[in-house]
Amino acid sequence: MIEITVLGIESSCDDTSAAVLRGNLLLSNVIASQSVHIKYGGVIPELASRAHQQNIIPVVDTALKEAGVTIDDVDAIALTRGPGLLGSLLVGVSFTKGLSIAKDIPMVEVNHLQGHILSHFIDLPDTEMRHPKFPFLCLLVSGGHTQIVRVDSPTEMEIIGTTIDDAAGEAFDKCAKVMGLDYPGGPIIDRYAKEGDPKRFEFAKPSVADFDYSFSGLKTSFLYFLRDRVQENPEFIGENTADLCASLQKTIIDILLNKLVKASKKTGIKEIAIAGGVSANSGLRNAIEEEGRRRRWNTYLPPLKFTTDNAAMVAMAGYYHYMKGEMADLSVTPTARLENMF
């Protein structure tokens, strides 16, 4: 790869991040997380945008210092344009515009979700990383998005399956809240699931056409299931937390993999990757590797540090757009929704 130095800036939700890549080699990746949202059981957009304003300058400064470069060494700045929280995105986009003007550095806009997918192409110092071959299928499970994406090149992607309502991550978080677990619920369910029996309880699985997903019905049926059991025994959740988490997690994973298997059979593609926050789930990671051995897939799991929102993936996506000459100008504005961004 050509050794272009890219500064990536990510501020789509509640993590402020900056990273420096030279080619696809990661030189630094700094993340400032926001704990203020935990007590509210979810991200508060206004609090998130204020925290980004406080964090963005020191985070960028630290990323440059850790990479051993100055801003004058940077060839391009990659910014997350969307999707995400509009106020949070606005902080990153505005900061990038100012830095671009001040230092006369070109900007590249990045789709946050493309960044998750392209995190598979980041190389780490002194570590040989496996990269998917094109074309590959990526199960993207990130926040409010659950998609199967066909990836033909770093800049050519097609969504062939998507959720028609809730995403897998939302199902984890909402079901965790019903059980009285803290936010974010996904990692907590994953932790309890390791101690539980995944076959103890059975929950409804949706029937949706083609490669699309639905998790709203599962969430609702889980709520009614708990309501009925708690009416009979007020201590039901506390007595069965591990088994509930294990059974719920298995149901969600089964739903995810069922459509992924169908997509692989239909397309004939056996290069299979996962990406996004839910790809950190240990049950999903184990299940997709097991499915891969059974079906002779080549499977690719992102390092855990790249599953959450981070600027390294933004810089990686920015590199590929830069190499195609796809620059952003000062008219670029953040967008909260995904439409027309792939």
Residue pairs with C-beta under 8 A, 6 or more apart in sequence:
1 23
1 24
1 319
2 23
2 323
3 22
3 23
4 22
4 23
4 75
4 76
4 319
4 322
4 323
5 20
5 21
5 22
5 69
5 73
5 74
5 75
5 76
6 20
6 21
6 22
6 74
6 75
6 76
6 77
6 78
6 108
6 315
6 318
6 319
6 322
7 18
7 19
7 20
7 60
7 63
7 64
7 71
7 74
7 76
7 77
7 78
7 105
7 315
8 17
8 18
8 19
8 20
8 21
8 77
8 78
8 79
8 110
8 311
8 312
8 313
8 314
8 315
8 316
8 318
9 17
9 18
9 56
9 60
9 77
9 78
9 79
9 80
9 92
9 95
9 96
9 311
9 314
10 16
10 17
10 18
10 19
10 80
10 92
10 112
10 115
10 309
10 310
10 311
10 313
10 314
11 17
11 52
11 56
11 80
11 84
11 88
11 89
11 91
11 92
12 80
12 82
12 83
12 84
12 85
12 88
12 89
12 92
12 112
12 309
13 43
13 48
13 84
13 85
13 88
13 143
13 309
14 33
14 34
14 37
14 43
14 48
14 51
14 88
15 31
15 32
15 33
15 34
15 308
15 309
15 310
16 31
16 32
16 34
16 51
16 52
16 55
16 56
16 59
16 92
17 29
17 30
17 31
17 32
17 59
17 309
17 310
17 311
17 312
17 314
18 28
18 30
18 56
18 59
18 60
18 62
18 63
18 64
18 311
19 26
19 27
19 28
19 29
19 30
19 63
19 310
19 311
19 312
19 314
19 315
20 26
20 27
20 28
20 63
20 64
20 66
20 67
20 69
20 74
20 315
21 27
21 122
21 312
21 315
21 316
21 319
23 123
23 319
24 121
24 122
24 123
24 316
24 319
25 123
25 124
25 125
26 122
26 123
26 124
26 125
26 312
27 66
27 67
27 68
27 69
28 62
28 63
28 64
28 66
28 67
29 63
29 305
29 310
29 311
29 312
30 59
30 62
30 63
30 66
30 311
31 59
31 308
31 309
31 310
31 311
32 51
32 55
32 58
32 59
34 47
34 48
34 51
36 44
36 47
36 51
37 43
37 44
37 47
37 48
37 183
38 182
38 183
40 183
41 177
41 182
41 183
42 173
42 183
43 85
45 85
45 86
45 87
45 88
46 87
48 85
48 87
48 88
49 85
49 87
49 88
49 90
49 91
52 88
52 91
52 92
53 91
56 91
56 92
56 95
57 95
60 95
60 99
63 311
64 70
64 71
64 74
71 99
71 103
71 105
72 103
74 103
74 105
75 105
75 106
75 322
76 105
76 106
76 107
76 108
76 318
76 319
76 322
76 327
77 96
77 99
77 100
77 105
77 106
77 107
77 108
77 318
78 107
78 108
78 109
78 110
78 314
78 315
78 317
78 318
78 319
78 321
78 322
79 92
79 93
79 96
79 107
79 108
79 109
79 110
79 314
79 318
79 328
79 332
80 89
80 92
80 93
80 110
80 112
80 115
80 314
81 89
81 93
81 109
81 110
81 111
81 112
81 328
81 332
81 333
81 334
81 335
81 341
82 89
82 111
82 112
82 334
82 335
82 336
82 337
82 338
82 341
83 111
83 112
83 113
83 145
83 335
83 336
83 337
83 338
83 341
84 112
84 334
84 336
85 336
86 334
86 335
86 336
89 334
89 335
89 336
90 334
92 334
93 332
93 333
93 334
96 107
97 107
97 330
97 332
99 105
100 106
100 107
100 330
101 330
106 322
106 327
106 328
107 327
107 328
107 329
107 332
108 318
108 321
108 322
108 326
108 327
108 328
109 321
109 328
109 332
110 314
110 317
110 318
110 321
111 317
111 338
111 341
111 342
112 142
112 309
112 314
113 140
113 142
113 145
113 147
113 149
113 276
113 338
113 341
113 342
114 157
114 317
114 341
114 342
115 313
115 314
115 316
115 317
116 140
116 142
116 275
116 276
116 313
117 138
117 140
117 149
117 151
117 157
117 273
117 275
118 154
118 313
118 316
118 317
118 320
119 275
119 302
119 306
119 310
119 312
119 313
119 316
120 131
120 132
120 138
120 273
120 275
120 300
120 302
121 131
121 154
121 316
122 129
122 306
122 312
122 313
122 316
123 129
124 303
130 300
131 300
132 138
132 151
132 271
132 273
132 298
132 300
133 271
133 298
134 151
134 152
134 153
134 271
135 150
135 151
135 152
135 267
135 269
135 271
136 150
136 151
136 269
136 271
136 272
136 273
136 300
137 148
137 149
137 150
137 151
137 260
137 263
137 264
137 267
137 269
137 271
137 272
137 273
138 148
138 149
138 151
138 272
138 273
138 274
138 275
139 147
139 148
139 256
139 260
139 272
139 273
139 274
139 275
139 279
139 288
140 146
140 147
140 148
140 149
140 274
140 275
140 276
141 167
141 168
141 169
141 256
141 274
141 275
141 276
141 277
141 278
141 279
141 284
142 167
142 169
142 275
142 276
142 277
142 278
143 167
143 169
143 170
143 276
143 277
144 167
144 169
144 170
145 162
145 163
145 167
145 276
145 338
146 162
146 163
146 167
146 168
146 169
146 213
146 215
146 256
146 278
147 159
147 161
147 162
147 163
148 159
148 160
148 161
148 162
148 211
148 259
148 260
148 263
149 157
149 158
149 159
149 160
149 342
150 157
150 158
150 160
150 267
150 269
151 157
151 273
152 158
154 317
154 320
155 320
155 321
155 324
155 326
157 342
158 342
159 342
160 211
160 263
160 267
161 210
161 211
161 212
161 213
161 259
161 263
162 212
162 213
163 212
163 213
163 214
163 215
164 208
164 212
164 213
164 214
165 214
165 215
165 216
166 174
166 214
166 215
166 216
166 219
167 213
167 215
168 213
168 215
168 252
168 255
168 256
168 278
169 186
169 276
169 277
169 278
170 215
170 219
171 215
171 218
171 219
171 252
172 184
172 185
172 186
172 189
172 248
172 249
172 252
172 278
173 183
173 184
173 185
173 186
174 185
174 219
175 185
175 189
175 219
175 222
175 223
175 248
176 182
176 183
176 184
176 185
176 186
176 188
176 189
177 183
177 185
178 222
178 223
178 226
179 226
179 237
179 241
179 244
179 245
180 237
181 188
181 189
181 241
182 188
186 277
186 278
186 281
187 280
188 245
189 245
189 248
189 249
190 245
190 249
190 281
190 282
190 283
192 241
192 242
192 244
192 245
192 246
193 242
193 245
193 246
193 248
193 249
193 250
193 283
194 246
194 282
195 242
195 246
196 241
196 242
196 243
196 244
196 245
196 246
196 247
197 242
197 243
197 246
197 247
198 246
198 247
198 249
198 250
199 247
199 250
200 240
200 243
200 244
200 246
200 247
201 225
201 243
201 244
201 247
201 248
202 247
202 251
203 218
203 221
203 222
203 225
203 247
203 248
203 251
204 217
204 218
204 221
205 218
205 251
205 254
205 255
205 258
206 213
206 214
206 215
206 217
206 218
206 255
208 214
211 259
211 262
211 263
211 266
212 259
213 255
213 256
213 259
215 252
215 255
218 251
218 252
218 255
222 248
226 236
226 237
226 244
229 236
229 237
230 236
230 237
233 239
237 244
249 281
249 283
250 283
253 281
253 283
253 284
253 287
256 284
257 287
257 288
257 291
260 272
260 288
260 291
261 291
261 295
263 269
264 270
264 272
264 295
264 297
270 295
270 296
270 297
270 298
271 297
271 298
271 300
272 288
272 292
272 297
272 298
272 299
272 300
273 299
273 300
273 301
273 302
274 284
274 285
274 288
274 300
274 301
274 302
275 302
275 307
276 307
277 307
277 308
277 309
278 284
278 307
279 285
279 301
279 302
279 307
280 304
280 307
280 308
285 301
288 299
288 301
289 299
289 301
291 297
291 299
292 298
292 299
306 312
306 313
335 341
